[in-house]
Amino acid sequence: MRIAIFGAGAVGGYFGARLARAGEDVVFIARGAHLQAIRQQGLHVHSPLGDFRIYPAQATDRPEEVGPVDVVLVGVKAWQVSEVTPQMAPLIGAETFIVPLENGVEAPDLLAAVWGRERVLGGLCRIISTVVEPGHIRHGGMEPYVAFGELDNRSDERARRLQESFERAGVWAEIPPDIQVALWEKFLFIAPCAGLGAVTRAPMGVLRSVPQLRRMLEQAIAEAFAVGRALGVHLQDDVPARTMALIESMPPEGTTSMQRDLVAGRPSELDYLVGAVVRLGEAAGVETPLHTFLYYALWPQERLARGELRL
């Protein structure tokens, strides 16, 4: 498949590199020092699954140089989706489809508002990875995983073809029976962990082992679960328990990208994770007191990082 990775950072860069290594025709849409490093030295991946380098790598900051592709994998941060969506135009041909891999549950709708629901799949990933320096991605201890599917959950050949490409690359890839359920199941994990981790500056091991923090995690998961149910997502009764089991399986030193961004003073996905629970809860008539506290406790730091607030 001809695959464009729009946003070649810790997520897009990793999965794009795995696909390119397996022989797929991959082009990375990147920018700045990261782009220059990829062009000059290739894209390096350090991983418990084996280190490798993609060199030469197809990389550009000009989508018009690429032209239409089979699939666009969107790897930018959730807050960047609206900004980059119009920039994808040169990549979109008659049969092109788009798969967002962002955290949160709103990216498919943001993309569909511009490109139409028929072009967009729901998508998600699970991975711990970081860009340690331009052109260099480090994958941590979690097994990389992707899931995607048609927004109406119909069976479709294009999703199966993409699944086969990931499987050839050695990446665990699934087409869930209900993509909305899959998105929300991840959301129940990432939003509470991101919010509580960012406020406490504590890793997973601390959040789950200190009784008071563990109870807060459970409360936050319950709030997000109630919001999803109120919005009509068919979440099973055991999802909160399975979410806690997933948290138990995480490396104790693990942190979320939102937490790392806020600690470093960078713009984060706060509005699309913790803020989304609050916003969607208000729309559904569900109270979310813990998420509301976490959101507004972190709000000044987020606004400072964006240059929207001065103290």
N, C-alpha and C positions, 0 to 999 in steps of 0.2 A: 504493500500500500504506500501511496505517497502521503506522508504525514507531516503536518506543520505543528511544531511545539510553540505555541504563543505564550512566551514567558518561560525562559529556560533556567529558572532558578533551582531551588532545592528540590522541588517536586517535579516540575516539567523537565528540568535538565536530567534528573535521575532516570525517569521513565523513558524519555526520549533517547538517552544514551543506551539503555537496555534494548530498546527497539532497533536502534541503528546497529548495535553490535550483532543483532540477530539477522541483519541483512535487509531490514526495511529501509525504504527511501525516506529519510528523515531530514527535515530542515528546521533549524532552531531560529526562532525570532527572539533576539536578545538585544541588549543595548549596553553602552558604556564600556567600562573596563572589562566586564564579564565577556561581552561580545569580542573585544579585541583579543583577549586571552584565548578564547575558543578558536578564533581564526588563526592565531599565530602558533599555539601549542596544542590545540585540541581540547577536548573536554575530558578531564580526569575524574574518575569515580573511585573512591576508596570505600570498601564495603566488607563486612564479614563474609559475604558471599563470593568475594574475590575482587581484587582491584583490576581496573582496565582503563584504557584510554581510547576515545574516538578521535582518530586523526588520519587524514584531514576530516573535518566536520563541516557540513553545510550550515552556515550561520550568516544572518543578516539582520539589520534593523529596518529594512525596506521590504515590506510584504509584496510590493509591486514587482520586485525582482524575482519573486517565486512563482506567482500565478496560481491558478486553481489547483487544489489538492483534493485528495479523497476525504480526509478528516483533519479537523483542527482540534488538537488537545489544548485546552486553556489551562495554563499553569500559573497565572498571575495570582496575586492576593485577591480575596473576595472584594475588597474595597476598590480594586482597580478594574473590575469587570466592566462596569458602565463606561469607563474611560477608553478601554481598548476595543470594545465591541465594534464601533464603526471602522476602526483601523484594519479589521479583518477582511474588508471588502475585496481586495485583490485576490484573496485566497479562496473565495467562495465561487464555485462553479455550479453547474446544473445539478450535480449529484453529491456535492460536498455536505457533510454533516459535522456538527460541532459537539464536543464532549467536554464540559467543564469538570475540573478536578478540585475545585475550591472547597474549603471548609464552608459550613453553613448550608442552608436549604434554598436560598433565593437566586443563585446564579442561573439556573435554567430559565427562570422566568425573565430575568434581565436580558439574557441572550435572545430568548424567543420574542421579546417585545420588538427587537430590531430585525431578526432574521426569520421569524416565523417558527411556530412550534414544530412544523414538519421537518425542520433542519436540525433541531436540537434534541439531544439525548440528556437524560439525567446522568450524572456521574459523580463518583467520589473515589478517594484513595485513602489508604492508611500507610504511613511511613514516617520514620523519624530520620530526617536528613537536613543538612545545612550546607550553605555555600561558605566554605571556610576561607576562601580567597578567590579572586576572579579565575574562572576556568576550572575550579576544583570543588567537587561536591563530596561530602562525607555522609554515608548512610550509616545509621545507628543500628540498634539491635532488633527492631521490629521487622517481621517478614513483610516485604512490600506486597500490597494488595490493591487492586482496582475493581470497581464494579460500575456498570453502566447499563442503561436500558431505555427503551422508548418511553416517552412521558405518559403514553396511554397504556403501557405495559403489553402492547401487542408484540408478537414474535416477528423479528425482522432480520433479514440476511445481513444487513450492514453491521449490526451489533455483533453477530456471530463472526463475521470476518475480522473485526477488530479484536474480539476475544481470541481468535486463533493467532493473530499477530502477537499479542501479549504472551500467549502460551508458548509460542516458538521462542520468545525472548526469555522464557523461564520465570515469568511473572504470574503470580496467582491472580486470575481474572474471572469474574463471575457476571452473569446476567441474572439479577434477582427477579423473582416472580412479581415483585412490586417495588419499583425504583423509589417511590416516595417513602415507603417504609424503610428502605435501606438508607436513604438520605437522613431521615429522622433518627434512625438508630445510631448513626454516627454523630449526629447533632447532639443527642443526649449524652454522649461521651465528651465531645470536644468543648461544648459551651461551658458546662460546669467546671471541667478541669482547667480550661483557659482562664475563666474568671477567678476562681478560687486560687489557682496557682499564681496569677498575676498580682492579686492583692497580698498574698502571704509571701511571695517570692520563694515558695517551697516547691520541690520536685514531687513526683508522684508518690514516692516511697513515704514521704512525710504526710502528704494529704490523706493517704489511706491508713496510716498506722497510728496517728494521733486521734484518739476517740472523738474529740470535739470537732476536728476537721473532717473526719469521716462522716459524722452525722450531717455536717453542712453539705458535703458532696451528695449524700443520699437525698437531702432536701432539695438541692438544686436539680438533681436528676428527676425527682418527682415533679417539680414545677414544669420542666421542659416536656415531660411526658404528658402532663395534663394539658398543656398548650397544644401539642400535636394531636391528641385525641379530640380536643374541642374543634380543631380545624378539619377533622374528618380523616386523619391519617389512621390506617388500620394497625395500630401498634398493639402487639400482644401483651397480655398481662405480665409476662415474665421479662419484658424488656429492661425494666430498671435493675432487676437482679443480674441479668446478663451483662448489663453495662458495668456494674460493680465488679463482676468477674473479669471483664476485660481490663479494668483499671488494675486489678490484682495482678494481671499477667504482664503489665508494663514494666520495663526496667525501672528500678527505684530512682535512678537519677534522671528519668525522663521528664521533659518539660514540653509545653506546647509552643508553637511558633508565635502565637499571640503574646504569650508570656515573655518569650525572649525578645520580641520586638519592643514591648513596653519597657522592659528593663534597660534596653539599649537606647531608649529615647527615640525610637522610630515609629512612624504611623503603623497601626496594627489593625487587626480584624475585629476590634472591640464592637463596632456598630453592627457587624454581621454575625456575631456569635452571641455574646451576653446581651447586647442591645437588641438583637433580633428576638430573643426570648421575651424581653420586655415589650417590644413593639407588637409582636404577633399575639402575645398574651392580652394586651389591651384590645386588639382587634377582635379576639375571640371571647372577651369577657372573663378571662382567667387571671387571677391575681398571682404575681410573681415577686413577692417581697424580697427574697434573697438575691435574685438576679437584679432587681432594681437597685438594691444597695451596692452590689458589686459593680454594676454599670456606672453609677454616679460616683462611686469612690475612685474609679479609674478614669472617669470622663475628663477631669482637668489635665491629667497627664497626656491623654490622647490628643486633646485640643492643643496643648503645648507642642507636641511632636508635629502637628500639622501647621503650626504657625498661626493658629486661630485664637490663641489666648496668650496674654502676657501677665506674668505675676510680678 
